[in-house]
């Protein structure tokens, strides 16, 4: 029993390397759509699967941690390669792995202090290969860092809860949002989706994505606030549902915004999910725009989330 445990322990690194190269099934992952959770499993993955996506979505501490670990690993590998030759590096202490490691760091980073340098053909060949690998690695790292910093993102603030109240005499669902940068998002467009589970006549269960028609789904210059309006009429999937029906359902609402950010001249996207339980029926939004004594309009973004019982 002890021999088997020791054998398994010693084989773990080799098993990981074999799975990383040949591929292995990914561990189950939890995906959220609104407040609903889905567990995905059964996908094949390997060390190269979605490498760029992972580098773009991982947190900044982990991102720099991965870069630092790869940099150290790369130099450890080349230091070991240098050690296979007979005194390939001038002024390096014989048998000093640390000198070879730090020479590798100088070579990879193209610093080259001059104290140590290749002095044999073997040393020159390895240093040439390392220079090439170092330049490619530096280009990849620089590209990833730039891509993360330059990725366009909209700073939109969404009200915590949609409301359902009467507007112009019609029952209407409202979602309010604001542009936190106060810059212009040109040709902004909005979509409101309803996600719910339905059963077919054969008894099959499926998740349906249903668009909810908006009264005004485009905004030529979205700079301040925007309230999306969906009229609940006979054509609306919400028609005939009361507050209890909505709260007890498994529905989710998703708002998507798309437009051109004039500051960066890039398309920006934003998404906000709402569970059905967050919808406040019979409430209305508190006004965020007031006019002061000088006739100036004032917008109080602190009131963006505030609602009150609708006035009849």
C-alpha positions as CSV (number, residue, x, y, z in Angstrom):
1,X,0.0,0.0,0.0
2,X,2.8,2.4,0.9
3,X,4.7,1.5,-2.3
4,X,1.6,2.2,-4.4
5,X,1.1,5.6,-2.7
6,X,4.7,6.5,-3.3
7,X,4.5,5.4,-6.9
8,X,1.4,7.5,-7.5
9,X,3.0,10.5,-5.9
10,X,6.1,10.2,-8.1
11,X,4.0,9.8,-11.2
12,X,1.8,12.8,-10.6
13,X,4.1,15.3,-12.4
14,X,4.4,13.0,-15.4
15,X,0.6,12.4,-15.5
16,X,0.0,16.2,-15.5
17,X,2.5,16.8,-18.3
18,X,1.0,14.0,-20.4
19,X,-2.6,15.3,-19.9
20,X,-1.4,18.9,-20.6
21,X,0.0,17.9,-24.0
22,X,-2.4,15.2,-25.1
23,X,-5.5,16.8,-23.6
24,X,-7.8,15.9,-20.7
25,X,-11.4,16.5,-19.7
26,X,-11.9,19.8,-18.0
27,X,-13.3,19.8,-14.5
28,X,-17.0,20.8,-14.2
29,X,-17.4,24.6,-14.3
30,X,-20.3,26.7,-13.0
31,X,-21.8,29.2,-15.5
32,X,-24.3,31.8,-14.5
33,X,-27.0,33.4,-16.7
34,X,-28.8,35.8,-14.5
35,X,-29.4,34.1,-11.1
36,X,-29.5,30.7,-12.7
37,X,-26.5,28.4,-12.5
38,X,-25.4,25.7,-15.0
39,X,-22.7,23.1,-14.6
40,X,-20.7,22.4,-17.8
41,X,-18.6,19.3,-18.1
42,X,-17.3,16.8,-20.7
43,X,-15.1,19.3,-22.7
44,X,-11.7,18.3,-23.8
45,X,-8.9,20.7,-22.8
46,X,-5.1,20.9,-22.9
47,X,-2.4,23.4,-22.1
48,X,-3.1,25.5,-25.2
49,X,-6.9,25.6,-24.9
50,X,-8.1,29.2,-24.8
51,X,-4.7,30.4,-23.8
52,X,-5.4,34.0,-25.0
53,X,-8.9,34.0,-23.4
54,X,-7.5,32.9,-20.0
55,X,-4.8,35.5,-20.2
56,X,-7.4,38.2,-20.9
57,X,-9.9,37.2,-18.2
58,X,-7.7,36.1,-15.3
59,X,-7.3,38.7,-12.5
60,X,-4.4,41.1,-12.6
61,X,-2.5,39.5,-9.6
62,X,-2.7,36.0,-11.2
63,X,-1.8,37.4,-14.6
64,X,1.4,38.9,-13.4
65,X,2.0,35.8,-11.2
66,X,1.8,33.6,-14.3
67,X,4.2,35.9,-16.2
68,X,6.7,35.9,-13.3
69,X,6.5,32.1,-13.0
70,X,7.0,31.6,-16.7
71,X,9.9,34.0,-16.7
72,X,11.7,32.2,-13.8
73,X,10.9,28.8,-15.4
74,X,12.4,29.8,-18.7
75,X,15.6,31.1,-17.2
76,X,15.9,27.9,-15.0
77,X,15.6,25.8,-18.1
78,X,18.3,27.7,-20.0
79,X,20.6,27.8,-16.9
80,X,20.3,24.0,-16.8
81,X,21.2,23.9,-20.6
82,X,24.2,26.1,-20.0
83,X,25.4,23.8,-17.2
84,X,25.6,20.9,-19.7
85,X,28.6,22.6,-21.4
86,X,32.2,23.0,-20.2
87,X,32.5,26.5,-18.8
88,X,30.4,28.1,-21.5
89,X,30.2,31.5,-19.7
90,X,33.2,33.6,-18.9
91,X,33.5,34.9,-15.3
92,X,30.9,32.5,-14.1
93,X,32.0,30.6,-11.0
94,X,32.6,26.9,-11.9
95,X,29.7,24.8,-10.8
96,X,27.6,27.9,-9.8
97,X,24.1,27.4,-11.0
98,X,23.1,30.8,-9.7
99,X,25.6,32.5,-12.0
100,X,24.3,30.7,-15.0
101,X,20.7,31.6,-13.9
102,X,21.4,35.3,-13.6
103,X,23.4,35.3,-16.9
104,X,20.3,33.7,-18.5
105,X,18.1,36.5,-17.0
106,X,20.5,39.1,-18.4
107,X,20.3,37.4,-21.8
108,X,16.6,37.0,-21.9
109,X,16.0,40.6,-20.9
110,X,18.7,41.8,-23.3
111,X,20.4,43.7,-20.5
112,X,23.9,42.3,-20.9
113,X,25.9,43.9,-18.1
114,X,29.1,42.7,-19.6
115,X,30.6,40.9,-16.5
116,X,29.6,37.5,-17.9
117,X,29.5,36.5,-21.6
118,X,29.7,33.4,-23.7
119,X,33.2,32.2,-24.3
120,X,32.7,28.9,-26.1
121,X,30.9,27.8,-29.3
122,X,28.4,25.9,-27.1
123,X,27.7,29.0,-25.0
124,X,27.2,31.2,-28.1
125,X,24.8,28.7,-29.6
126,X,22.7,28.5,-26.5
127,X,22.8,32.3,-26.0
128,X,21.6,32.8,-29.6
129,X,18.7,30.4,-29.1
130,X,17.8,32.1,-25.8
131,X,17.9,35.5,-27.4
132,X,15.4,34.4,-29.9
133,X,13.1,32.8,-27.3
134,X,13.5,35.8,-25.1
135,X,12.5,38.3,-27.8
136,X,9.5,36.2,-28.8
137,X,8.4,35.9,-25.1
138,X,8.9,39.6,-24.5
139,X,6.8,40.4,-27.5
140,X,4.0,38.0,-26.4
141,X,4.0,39.4,-22.8
142,X,4.0,43.0,-24.1
143,X,1.1,42.2,-26.4
144,X,-0.9,40.6,-23.6
145,X,-0.4,43.5,-21.2
146,X,-1.3,46.0,-23.9
147,X,-4.4,44.0,-24.9
148,X,-5.6,44.0,-21.3
149,X,-5.0,47.7,-20.8
150,X,-6.5,48.7,-24.2
151,X,-9.6,46.5,-24.0
152,X,-12.6,48.8,-24.4
153,X,-15.0,48.8,-21.6
154,X,-18.1,50.9,-21.0
155,X,-18.7,52.3,-17.5
156,X,-22.4,52.0,-17.3
157,X,-24.4,52.0,-14.0
158,X,-27.6,50.0,-13.9
159,X,-30.4,50.5,-11.5
160,X,-30.5,47.7,-9.0
161,X,-34.1,46.8,-9.8
162,X,-36.4,47.2,-12.8
163,X,-39.8,48.6,-12.1
164,X,-43.3,47.9,-13.5
165,X,-45.7,50.8,-13.4
166,X,-48.0,52.8,-15.6
167,X,-46.5,55.2,-18.1
168,X,-48.7,57.2,-20.5
169,X,-51.6,55.1,-19.3
170,X,-50.0,51.8,-20.3
171,X,-48.4,49.1,-18.0
172,X,-44.7,49.4,-18.6
173,X,-41.5,47.7,-17.5
174,X,-38.7,50.2,-17.0
175,X,-34.9,49.7,-16.7
176,X,-32.7,52.8,-15.9
177,X,-29.0,53.1,-16.5
178,X,-26.4,55.9,-16.7
179,X,-23.1,56.5,-18.4
180,X,-20.6,57.0,-15.5
181,X,-18.0,58.6,-17.7
182,X,-20.3,61.3,-18.9
183,X,-18.7,61.0,-22.4
184,X,-20.6,60.3,-25.6
185,X,-21.5,56.8,-26.7
186,X,-22.6,57.3,-30.2
187,X,-25.3,55.3,-31.9
188,X,-26.0,53.3,-28.7
189,X,-28.5,50.5,-29.0
190,X,-30.2,48.5,-26.3
191,X,-31.9,45.1,-26.2
192,X,-34.0,43.6,-23.4
193,X,-34.3,39.8,-23.3
194,X,-36.4,37.5,-21.2
195,X,-35.0,34.0,-20.3
196,X,-37.3,31.4,-19.0
197,X,-37.8,27.6,-19.1
198,X,-40.6,26.2,-21.2
199,X,-42.0,22.8,-21.9
200,X,-42.9,21.6,-25.4
201,X,-46.1,19.6,-26.2
202,X,-43.9,16.4,-25.9
203,X,-42.8,17.3,-22.4
204,X,-39.3,18.4,-23.3
205,X,-37.8,21.1,-21.3
206,X,-35.9,23.9,-22.9
207,X,-34.5,27.4,-22.1
208,X,-36.0,30.1,-24.4
209,X,-34.5,33.6,-25.1
210,X,-37.3,36.0,-25.9
211,X,-36.7,39.6,-27.0
212,X,-38.9,42.2,-25.3
213,X,-39.8,45.1,-27.6
214,X,-38.5,48.5,-26.4
215,X,-40.3,51.8,-27.1
216,X,-36.9,53.4,-27.9
217,X,-34.0,51.0,-28.4
218,X,-31.6,53.5,-29.9
219,X,-29.9,56.6,-28.5
220,X,-27.8,58.8,-30.8
221,X,-25.7,60.3,-28.0
222,X,-25.9,58.4,-24.8
223,X,-24.0,60.6,-22.3
224,X,-26.1,60.9,-19.1
225,X,-29.1,58.6,-18.2
226,X,-31.3,56.4,-20.3
227,X,-34.6,54.6,-19.2
228,X,-35.6,51.6,-21.3
229,X,-39.4,51.1,-21.7
230,X,-41.1,47.9,-22.5
231,X,-44.9,48.1,-22.8
232,X,-46.7,45.1,-21.4
233,X,-49.5,44.5,-23.9
234,X,-51.0,41.5,-25.5
235,X,-47.8,40.8,-27.4
236,X,-45.6,40.8,-24.3
237,X,-44.6,37.6,-22.6
238,X,-45.3,39.3,-19.3
239,X,-49.0,40.0,-20.2
240,X,-51.4,38.9,-17.6
241,X,-48.7,38.2,-14.9
242,X,-49.0,39.9,-11.5
243,X,-46.4,40.6,-8.9
244,X,-46.7,37.1,-7.3
245,X,-46.4,35.3,-10.7
246,X,-43.3,37.2,-11.6
247,X,-41.6,36.7,-8.1
248,X,-42.4,32.9,-8.2
249,X,-41.2,32.4,-11.7
250,X,-37.7,31.3,-12.8
251,X,-37.4,34.1,-15.3
252,X,-34.4,36.3,-15.8
253,X,-34.0,39.5,-17.7
254,X,-30.9,40.6,-19.5
255,X,-30.1,44.1,-20.8
256,X,-27.4,44.5,-23.4
257,X,-25.9,47.8,-24.6
258,X,-23.8,48.4,-27.6
259,X,-22.3,51.6,-29.0
260,X,-19.3,53.6,-30.1
261,X,-17.2,55.2,-27.4
262,X,-16.0,58.5,-28.8
263,X,-13.1,58.8,-26.3
264,X,-11.5,55.6,-27.5
265,X,-13.1,55.4,-31.0
266,X,-14.0,51.7,-30.2
267,X,-17.1,49.7,-29.9
268,X,-18.1,49.0,-26.3
269,X,-20.5,46.4,-24.9
270,X,-22.2,46.0,-21.6
271,X,-24.6,43.5,-20.1
272,X,-26.7,43.4,-17.0
273,X,-28.8,40.4,-15.8
274,X,-31.8,40.8,-13.5
275,X,-33.6,37.9,-11.7
276,X,-37.4,38.1,-11.7
277,X,-37.3,38.6,-7.9
278,X,-35.6,41.9,-8.4
279,X,-38.4,43.4,-10.3
280,X,-40.5,45.9,-8.3
281,X,-44.1,45.8,-9.4
282,X,-46.1,49.0,-8.6
283,X,-43.0,51.1,-8.1
284,X,-41.5,53.9,-10.1
285,X,-38.1,55.5,-10.2
286,X,-37.2,58.6,-8.2
287,X,-36.3,61.5,-10.5
288,X,-32.6,62.0,-10.8
289,X,-32.9,65.3,-12.8
290,X,-33.8,68.6,-11.0
291,X,-33.6,72.2,-12.1
292,X,-32.0,74.6,-9.7
293,X,-32.7,78.3,-9.2
294,X,-30.4,79.3,-12.1
295,X,-32.3,77.1,-14.5
296,X,-29.4,74.6,-14.6
297,X,-30.3,70.9,-14.8
298,X,-28.7,68.8,-12.1
299,X,-28.3,65.0,-12.2
300,X,-27.9,63.1,-9.0
301,X,-26.5,59.7,-9.8
302,X,-26.8,58.7,-6.1
303,X,-30.6,58.4,-6.7
304,X,-30.2,56.1,-9.7
305,X,-31.3,53.0,-7.7
306,X,-34.0,54.7,-5.7
307,X,-37.7,53.8,-6.3
308,X,-41.0,54.6,-4.6
309,X,-44.5,53.3,-4.7
310,X,-46.1,54.5,-7.9
311,X,-48.5,57.4,-7.6
312,X,-51.9,56.6,-8.9
